[in-house]
Amino acid sequence: MKRPADLREPMDMPDRYFPIKLHTCKAGGEGSTLFPHHWHEHMELLYFVSGEAVIECNSTPYEVSGGDLIVLNSNDLHHGICRSEQLRYYCLIMDISLLQSPSPDAIETKFIVPILQNRVLFQHHIRNVESLHVCMDSIVEEFKSKEPGYELSIKSSMYRLLTILFRNYVTEAPPQPLEMSRRKNLERFTPIFEYIGEHLGQELSVHELARMAGLSRFHFSRLFSELTGRTVPEYINQLRINKSEYLLLHTDMTISEIGWATGYNDISYFSRTFKKYKTVSPSELRAASSAVCSAEEEHRMA
């Protein structure tokens, strides 16, 4: 659904490596505005603890109170009005790509990619469901304490939460024959994904990959994007950059050696591409990593 561009809210994430954030929200005053009309590409959950409010989603108003959950799908136009003197709720905003696998699998192609492509939509208003309370309470507590491994716990709760939504609160989903076709195509493309992963340091052309799959370049590219949510070059670049990031952090290879090892013969292009995906250049990442290691070493020596 097309949305007014001027109502689009830019969405920044405090941690680019863990694109999910939680806001603790309090409001008061009958009729006060919680947030103006806006939309964004990220999925958002509003978890109400106490008080009452009206949340409008795509022009439909929902009266909410403590224990309720509002699910905002990507691109939903939403607006909130307070309806009590004291209102408390949590706002969880997540980039679903956080749950994507490095290589496509049954979970990704059946659940994650359809959400990213807005082909699966969830019910907006869910009233007081205990299993969802458990997931949200766990996420809130982990964000507050941030004990070692809190990211693992939050990601686990997100998978559990999506499982509950998929089982009980889907309002729009691809027809079953389409899902069976996607599963069949996933099996067909598995050797292609494996080949790409094993040959990141070599030239990988769409034409050659399509030939391996026995498809025309156009048909191959279309099916590849449907399965992964990415174009072939985007997918290859993502894998190459992820591998180069690991080499930068865990080896003594030079930046040029890492670029060549991951398929980038032009080091300037490698640096620009790395910064596009990771927001920092290879040299900046390595410098930051070295500074952290030095600080940890000084702490151990103290």
Secondary structure, 3 states (H helix, E strand, C coil): CCCCHHHECCCCCCCCCCCEEEEEEEECCCCCEEEEEEECCCEEEEEEEECEEEEEECCEEEEEECCCEEEECCCCCEEEEECCCCEEEEEEEECHHHHCCCCCCHHHHHHHHHHHCCCCEECCEECCCHHHHHHHHHHHHHHHHCCCCHHHHHHHHHHHHHHHHHHHCEEECCCHHHHHHHHHHHHHHHHHHHHHHHCCCCCCCHHHHHHHHCCCHHHHHHHHHHHHCCCHHHHHHHHHHHHHHHHHHHCCCCHHHHHHHCCCCCHHHHHHHHHHHHCCCHHHHHHHHHHHHHHHHHHHHC
